[in-house]
Amino acid sequence: MRFDGRKATELRPVLLARGIADFAEGSCQAQFGRTIVYCTASVEQQTPRWRKAEEGGWITGEYDMLPRANRERKQRGGNRNGRALEISRLIGRSLRAVADLSRMPGLTITLDCDVLQGDGGTRTAAITGSYVALADALAWCRDRGLIKADPLLDSVAAISVGLVNGQALLDLCYEEDSAASADANFVITGQGRLVEVQITGEEATFDEADIQRLLALAKKGTAVLKKLQRQALEMPPLRQGD
């Protein structure tokens, strides 16, 4: 029995609430158990200076945590730490992997992911929710004639997995992540292709068989998340504004 009573192959309760922000072009609140990440997509009709016009538009991510999102208060403001920057880049890479940027010339979409509450898996919740927010923003662009063809070629979601007491577990909460001998984050497209794999041994080692176990579990988890993303995008947005 796991810390919160789940089976080894069971996700925490997941809620993807699309269109929660009145003013953002796209938005989604991603909740994985007690982890809550607020994702907004902002559209700008310009591209970074280093980006050539013929290369198309750009998609980027920004990640941070509210001061009391975690068990101890984090200082507000100032330079973001290395972890936040690393996760920001991961979010951008994950979304660009499933987008044809040539179909959004002259546009930049920024995904801001703010952790309201962290209980493990904040980066994976951010990526999963950001896909919904991005799809919402691109629909906004199509409705206004800013793009002609949908840049999204596939969906993308992410999930954490780990080895705890020799058992492979899906979607780790904080207590499980802290106790894991190896923990991993998998970013996987809707077609089952890998975007990024992060596996770390925590004062322990792992072998190829362990990696295969974790990958199989992650693919099962992201398949469920893909369905939840599709359902969220089929629902009317929660926001009242436009």
JOKABEL-V509069 format. One record per backbone hydrogen bond with DSSP energy under -0.5 kcal/mol. CO is the residue of the C=O (numbers start at 0). NH is the residue of the N-H. If there is no record, write none. Layout:
<<CO;NH> <CO;NH>>
This chain:
<<1;4> <5;1> <6;9> <7;169> <12;32> <14;16> <14;30> <15;17> <16;28> <17;237> <18;238> <25;40> <26;18> <27;29> <27;38> <28;16> <28;30> <29;31> <29;36> <30;14> <30;32> <31;34> <34;31> <35;115> <35;116> <36;29> <36;38> <37;113> <38;27> <39;111> <40;24> <40;25> <41;109> <43;45> <43;107> <47;50> <49;51> <51;54> <52;55> <57;108> <59;110> <61;112> <63;114> <65;68> <66;73> <68;117> <80;84> <81;85> <82;86> <83;87> <84;88> <85;89> <86;90> <87;91> <88;92> <89;93> <90;94> <91;95> <92;96> <94;97> <95;98> <97;152> <97;153> <98;100> <99;102> <100;56> <100;103> <101;104> <103;106> <106;57> <107;43> <107;109> <108;59> <108;110> <109;41> <109;111> <110;61> <110;112> <111;39> <111;113> <112;63> <112;114> <113;37> <113;115> <114;65> <116;35> <116;118> <118;173> <120;124> <121;125> <122;126> <123;127> <124;128> <125;129> <126;130> <127;131> <128;132> <129;133> <130;134> <131;135> <132;136> <133;137> <134;138> <135;139> <136;140> <137;141> <138;142> <139;143> <140;145> <140;146> <141;144> <150;99> <154;189> <156;187> <158;185> <159;170> <160;183> <161;163> <161;168> <162;180> <162;181> <163;166> <166;163> <168;161> <172;176> <173;177> <174;178> <175;179> <176;179> <180;201> <181;162> <182;199> <183;160> <184;197> <185;158> <185;187> <186;194> <186;195> <187;156> <188;191> <192;188> <195;186> <197;184> <199;182> <200;202> <206;210> <207;211> <208;212> <209;213> <210;214> <211;215> <212;216> <213;217> <214;218> <215;219> <216;220> <217;221> <218;222> <219;223> <220;224> <221;225> <222;226> <223;227> <224;228> <225;229> <226;230> <227;231> <228;232> <229;233> <230;234> <231;234>>
